[in-house]
Every structure is written in structure tokens, then in C-alpha cells.
Amino acid sequence: MEVKELSADAFWKGEICISGKVEDEGHIYHTKVYIKGSQIFDYSCSCSGGNSGRTMCRHGQELYRAYQAEGREREEKAVSTSQSVRMMIREYTNRQVAEIVAESEGEDVEFLPLLLIRREGLFLEASLKRGREYLLRDLAAFAQAVREGRYVEYGRGLAFNHDLNAFTKESRGMAALASQLALTYLDHYGQIRRGQMPAVPALRSLKLGRADADRFFELIEGRNLQCEDMRGHRRILEAVSGDPDFCVTVKKAGKGGIKVSVPPDLLVFEGEKSLYVADTKKLYRCSREYTEAMSVFLSELLKNREEPGSALVGERDIPLFYERVLKGMEAFGILTQEGVDLESARPEPLSVRFAFDCLDDGRIALTPSLSYGDYHFHPMDDGEVPKEICRDVPGEFRVSCLITRYFSAREEGTGRLLLAAGDDALYRLLDEGMEQFGELGEIWFSDRFRGLNIRRAPEISLGVSAADGWLKLTLDTGDMSGTELLKVLDAYRQKKKYYRLKNGEFLKLSDDGFMTIARLQEGLGIGKGELKEKQIVLPSYRALYLDQMVREEGGIAFYRDSLYKAVVRGMKSVADSDFEIPASFQGELREYQKTGYRWLRTLDHWGFGGILADDMGLGKTIQVIALLLSAKEEGMSLIVCPASLVYNWAHELSVFAPSLRVLTAAGSLGERRELLAGMDSCQVIVTSYDLLKRDIEIYREKSFRFEILDEAQCIKNAATKSARAVKEVKARTRFALTGTPVENHLGELWSIFDYLMPGFLFAYGKFRTMYEIPIVKDRDERAAANLRRLIGPFLLRRLKCDVLKELPEKIERVVYSAFEGEQKKLYGANVLRLRKELEAGGELPGKIQILAGLTRLRQICCDPSLCYENYKGESAKLETCLALLSGAVAAGHRVLLFSQFASMFPIIKKRLDRAGIGCFVLTGATSKEERSRLTARFYAGDVPVFLISLKAGGTGLNLTAADVVIHYDPWWNAAAQDQATDRAHRIGQKKQVTVFRLIMKGTVEESILHLQESKSELADRIVTEGSVSLAGLGREELLKLLEP
């Protein structure tokens, strides 16, 4: 005898089934042995004695011995099937069976509701129908079957899988409602147990709440339903929306009384939103108006057990019953009178009189009076009102509420009510209260009280004339003096609703005229002295702001002379101006560039300066060159730019305006002095910010037609020598070119305008109070809008997406890397050290110390060898970068790679050389000549990769040969990064530019990215650029930078 096959399977709570084939004398027997632990509790075998007795056959014994011989490892590894898995198997089996049953059944089941109206409320019973009808005796069991999708048999003719789709389309919603209500009932009592019935009595009917009644009707509307009244009588009703048309009968009853009745067979119940009324044929969902008028009336009448549907009213209560109950039914035309005259039952209406007086001591008194016919009484003394008077209680209550809203005290012995002391209470009474009192009754007032009123604001007019670069404003406020005008404006700024004049009258301050004058005073910086005299003088650059403000705010008459109108009209119609492009301009301007040229000419024509803030790559330079050509005979002009762009400007001038005599003021001190000695014969001089401040003694003595600042953000700090130097130069018109007029804070914008038109944005302290603090700290949208309105005419900004449709859009993507091994440990140790310094009490570490710590963290993100000389580990970001570069070059792309850390480039270049990828390197140490040579060679296609330091590549480069940009590390200044990107994404680019930003996950780099996004909101609200300022970060923000 030999065991040929053996297997063991766990099947239930540690029980194991041993199966096998046993060969005995040439025959194969199929044998099973069941064990739990070491105990055999059952067996089976295909031999003749396999199931014949209590003793296991020899084949089973042999199988068990073989199992034991294999060791107990099989038992230890065996896993019993969990209860949840068995439940799954049973559930899926039931579903498959149910699907088979459903296919064979064909016809859907109809869920039939029965509505029971009882004194205790509204109840729902139901039955199921497919062929014949089956009463549901337990709605709770039905709900659980629906919830679990169980297959249930109700009788020989009805058995189905309880899925909502098994019901007819018309009754599916009602089945769902009944199931939900039943489950809610069971949940309430905590009776639901998975896989077992609730331990509660069978639930034959469900009680419907008011909200349930509304849902029930929505499901049944337009169909018939069966309804059972309190006497057990059933009727079939059609559910409709509308008001029933039965009559309310009123007839005589007894001595002087009346009897009110409705059909006694009406059924009434209330929902949360509507009243439901059923007659013998229909169930009505009544309108809101009908519900308000009839719900209580019908409910109470039908509760009368002695005579359902009727009630008696005694003679004394008839007027009140009519006024409160029957009067509201007249609108529905359902009142029927039999032998009675309800008109004679109408009660005397409530009459109200309010008498106002101003007492000798200035207090305001009210004497109210209520009347019913000839009977008069004080509303606060109603205790002795005859009982036979039918009183309008809601009306009297309304009067009392209004009186107590304004009058809080009563004068003893007179019945007069006194107004609270103070102008606020009196103004509120005159402004709001008198109209409200007039709505409730008749108003009487004494002569002294009549003298108290709210005076209309005077008609305000403003006249303006322009002459010699100035605006003269004349303000007319009628008979209101300048002194009183100042007081009125002070009250307006304090957000008071009124100002009380010397004669006791009130002046309402919500008038638009006062608001406009107050905002003009604030926005234009008008002094109180000028306002008091009503004669104001302003620089002409305020013309557009003044015109826009008055037109938008309104409230005053505005008179303008012809020159002022011409200034405003000219500035508003730049595109239609007659300024022609000079014939000597060697090139072609796009339409938006022509508009920019005309805008520059228009500002110059009226004596204004401005900022040309076009997006990088849109050709700000050539627009200015056209401007310089247009005035080449009117005097020499000065261009100031970064040193790296001096020769670029000279080259562009030679290309587009070869007729201009251009002097490039660069070189050594001696060379510059020699060149500048002949400057009077030149038409354009180009120099750098650094050289201008060195040679300022020479420039200070000259007068220029134009002074043009390129990359004007270089003077964003008004305290620097460069900023002071450019402001010392005398020029008839000044312009500034910059793609980023705001990088870190609004003070930079102020500095540029202080150069263009000194005083335009006021002194910096006032600008900070009026705009910078409210916009940045308080996020004041009105202040931001006011600043945009002020600078709007003098700042022209066009984006690539707005004006250059042929320029492909950039695709920007952030690529994350994660630390591993030694690099992760080094970063964590440095974060811990810097965090301890920041968390220590007392003063924050110095800015330089903090910056050094953050820089070290950023270097570790790039490659730890930047700050650890002997570091030999890997750099996650370097590997990510090399993978990107290899893929891009292999696909034929040209790449610009920017980094803040020039020391990173030898590391990258070494790896690229090893991979056989050629590259150039450009840093701040690269000479101007070498810079030009490398740029030309890259453009020619000598190498596919250009490594450029962020600051060296931020301005003055045209590298449209590249179509992939990689920012190896993020810098605080997002605008600087964008400028670098635009070396490739500018005019002339024919390919789509893809930008990758490499970020180490969970590091200071990711925090910088988030800070850039949040800080850029400030500039977006003004000129749509932005960056992050380390100096503006507090302890909490710095600590947040270190969070993973």
C-alpha cells in the first residue's frame, strides 16, 4: 500500500482537510481525512468500508501516517479562511444566482404604497405586486433585504433579488423611500447587525414625519394612490398640486351665533412645506398662501369628534373670528354665507396717531394714541380697554415694537415718551424712523419739531483749466464755507452718517459729492489750506487721474477747459495719434511696437515720463531707438544701462538708426574723459550706471533731450549712488525700460517714478502710508486699484501672449529629486543647526548669518561637494539633471542650464565631457569679448548645452537657438529666473520652449518655490511680476523654510 498523492488545505478555524490517492493491491482509492489540531474528527474513502463505521479504513490511516511523516510544517503553514472571505464568497454567489433568477423572471415588481391617516399622524403601509399582490408584513426586513441585495421569496408567485432596479420605474423611488425610513428607524434603536434580523417586532407600518410627507407626495404626484381614513374606509386618490374647491359654509346657529363647516369626509395632513387635503377623488398639495390661511382651520375643524368638520362661534367672538380666521379665506372665493351677514361682523379697525414735539430743553418727545372707533387709549396703558372691543393684537404689537426701537424712557405724569439723548439717536429717527412711523399711522408734529430735518447736500462743482504744465482747480460748494467743508470731510473720513450744521440741521454724508472730494483730496495729495480756499494747483501729470476719478466716482459737476480736454483726449487715444515712424529708421516695427512708439511720443508731447514695461523679448530697445530718431535734431540724449548692455545698445543703434551720431562712453577714466570732451557733437550717448556715477560731474553740467534708463530695476533702491546719479541728470523727458518694475516691494516702483517725475508718487513716507502698507500688509484692494489708476497712464506693459501670437508658449515643469544616503544626513544636520539658531530666544541672527545658513542648505541640494571638499557621495539632483540633458541632446534639442552657483558648472561639465556632450560655460568672470564669442558659437550650433550663471545670463543675451531651459536651482527672485528663461523664449523663437525647474523634495528649495508663488501675488496686483525678499521674512517664515 502506497500514498501516491497528498495535499492538505485549511478550510475553517484551524481545521485541515488531508486529501490523497492511496494505491492498494493495484487499485487507487480517493481518501480524505479531516483533523483539527492532532484530533481526527471525520474521514471518507472510495473503498467499500470507507464510510461504513466509526473506525477509519486502512487507506485513511495510511494517508494520515504519510501526512505525519512529512512533518508538522504543513500544518503550521496552513491558513484558515477568514469569516470576511467566506462572507464575500456567499455574497457573490447570491448575486450570481440573483442575476440568473432576474433573467428568468422578466417582469418588474410594483411597490404599492397605502397611506393611513390617523389621529396619531400619517403612516405608510405597502404591498408588492407581480401578477398578484402580497402584503409587506415587515418593512424592516424588506429594507434590510434591499440594502443587502438579498433574494427573498414571498410566495409561490413572487421571489426576486431585492435590488432597486427590480422594481418598476414608477415605483422605484417609493421603494427607496420606504427602505430608507425603515433603516432610519432601525438605526435609531441601534438594532442593525450585519447578517441577522433586528431584534424588534415586525414593522408593518412606518410613521411619516412632515418632511417625509413632502417627499412622499413628490414621488406620487400625477399618479393614483390608495388612502385609508381614521374610520378604516379606503379610497383611490389622484395626487395633484393645487388648492381644493370645497366650500366653507357659514350659517346661523342658536341665538346670535354662527356655525362654520366643511365637508366632513375631508382628509388633512401637513408636510414641512405644504398642506395636503384629500376629498373623495383627489389628494391636493396646496399652495403656500392656501396653507397659511387654512392649515390650522381645517385641522381643528376635522378633530371635532361630536360633529367632524364643523364648529360653533358665539356672538361675542364672531368679529374676532372673522378678522383672524375667515378674512384670510376671502381671497380663495370659498366662503358661503347662509342667512348671515359677515360684513356686519367686521370689527372697528385700529387707528394710530403719533404726535412729535421738541421740548424746551431740546429733548424729543412722542405722544402715541391708539383708537377703535370713538375709543382712544395710550399703547402703554391698555389695561382698562373694554372687553367688547375686538382688538387688533398684531397691529398693536407692531406699534409697540416700533416705539421701543426709538424711545426708551417715559415722562412721568404726561404719557410722553422721550428719545435717547444725543445727535445719533435724533438723526436715526429723522433718517429712518419717521418713514416707519408714517407707514403705521398718522403723524402730527409741532413747529419746533418741524424745524428739525435732514438737509440735502449742496451741489458741488469742480472747474479745471490747464496751462504751462499745471492744472488749476476751482471748487464750488454753494453757501458752504471752506472751513465747514473741511469739517464735513473729517466727519466723512470718520465714517459718520451725518454732520450737524450750526443751525441744527443735519447734513447726510452718504452723498456721492462728499465722497468724490474726499477721495480726490487723498489721491491727489491736496492740502487742507488749498481745500479751504477752494483754489488748488496740481502738476499736469495729474490730469488723467483727476478725469478718471471724477467720472468714476461722480456726484459733482465737472467743467474743463479746451487744453485740459486735449491732454486727456490725447493720452486716451494713443493708437490714433499722428506720430509717424521716422523715415530714417532702418527696420520694421510690429503693430504693438508702433503703439509703444506712439505712447512714448504722446507722453513726451505733454511733458510726461513713463515706464515701458513690456515682457522680455518684445523689443523695448527698438521702440526707444525710433523715439530717439524722431527728436535727433532737438538735442542729445543719454542712455544708461548695465555695463553688459552698453555695447549691445551701441550695436542696436548702429543697425536701426545709422544716421544717429552715437558716443559709447566706456573704457578707462582717461578714455572716457577724451570721449566726453566731444559729446556736444553727438546725438546719443550710451554709458553704464557705474560709469555715470563716476562721471556725474560732467553729465551734471549738460542738458539732455531724453534720459533713458534700461533695466531700470537697477535704481530700485532710491538710496544708492546709482539712483541718486541718474536723478541729477537734467533731461527734458525721462523714460525707464524694465520688465520687472516691482521685484520685492512697492518701494522699487516709487524709486523709478521718483526718477521719472519727482513727486508723482509723493514723498516715500506718504507713499508708504497711502499705498505700500495698505496693499502689502492689509491687502487693501481699493488702495491697489487706486495705485493702478494713478500709474496706469504712465506704465505700458504688454505680454507675449497678448501681442505676439507667433511666439510659441512655454511649457514649464517642476522635476523633483529626493535625498539618499550621505547627502540626506548632511542636509539634516545643517537644518538642525540652523533651526537651533533661529529657535533660540532673543534677537534673530543677522541677515548675513541666516543667508549663509540657507545658502549652505541650497548648496547641499545642488551637490554637497560645493561646501564639503572631501565629499565623495552621490548627488541626487546631479543625476536627475544629467538624465534630462542626455535625453534632450539625444532628441536634438539645444539646452540652456542656469544656476546661481557658478562653482556647480565644473562638476556638471566634467560629467558632460565624460558623456561626450559638448558645452560652453558663461559666468560673471567671463570677459565681454569671450561672452560675445561663446554666444555666437552656441547660436551657430557648435555645442548643444550652454551653462550660464543666473546673474550673468539675466540680461542682454539673445539665445533663441535653445528650446530647452533648465534651472538647476531656484533663487529667491522669481523674476530673475524668468528673465533667464527669456534668453530662449523671445522674438525669433520658432520652437516651443520647455522649462524644467529642478527641486529637491522636502527641502528649502521647495519652500522657496512656494514662497515665490505666494509673494508674486503682490506684484501681480500692480504690474504682474514678483519675487521673494529675505529681509521681509520673520522668524516663523524662516523656520517654515526649513520644514520638510
Secondary structure by P-SEA (a helix, b strand, c coil): ccccbbbbbbccccbbbbbbbbbcccbbbbbbbbbccccccccccccccccccccccaaaaaaaaaaaaaccccccccccccaaaaaaaaaaaaaaaaaaaaaaacbbbbbbbbbbbccccbbbbbbbbccbbbbbccaaaaaaaaaabbbbbcccccccccccccccccaaaaaaaaaaaaaaaaaaacccccccccccccccbbbbcaaaaaaaaaaaccbbbbbbccccbbbbbbbbbccccccbbbbbccccbbbbbccccbbbbbcccbbbbbcccbbbbccaaaaaacaaaaaaaaacccccccccccccaaaaaaaccccccccccccccccccccccccccbbbbbbbbbccccbbbbbbbbbcccbbbbcccccccccccccaaaaaaaaaaaaaacccccccccccccccccaaaaaaaaaccaaaaaacbbbbbcccccccccccccbbbbbbbbcccbbbbbbbcccccaaaaaaaaaaaaaccccccccccbbbbcccaaaaaaaaaaaaacccaaaaaacbbbbcccaaaaaaaaaaaaccbbbbbcaaaaaaaaaaaccccccccccccccccccaaaaaaaaaaaaaaaacccccccccccccaaaaaaaaaaaccccbbbbbbccccaaaaaaaaaaacccccccccccccaaaaaaaacccccccbbbbcaaaaaaaaaaaaaccccbbbbcccccccccccaaaaaaaaccccbbbbbccccccccaaaaaaaaaaacccccccaaaaaaaccccccccccaaaaaaaaaaccccbbbbccccccccbbbbbbbbbbbbbccaaaaaaaaaaaaaaaaaacccccccaaaaaaaaaaaaaaaacccccccccccccaaaaaaaaaaaaaaaabbbbbbbbccccaaaaaaaaaaaaccccccccccccaaaaaaaaaaaaaccccbbbbcccccccccccccccbbbcccccccaaaaaaaaaccccccccbbbbbbbbbccccaaaaaaaaaaaaaccccccccccccccccccaaaaaaaacc
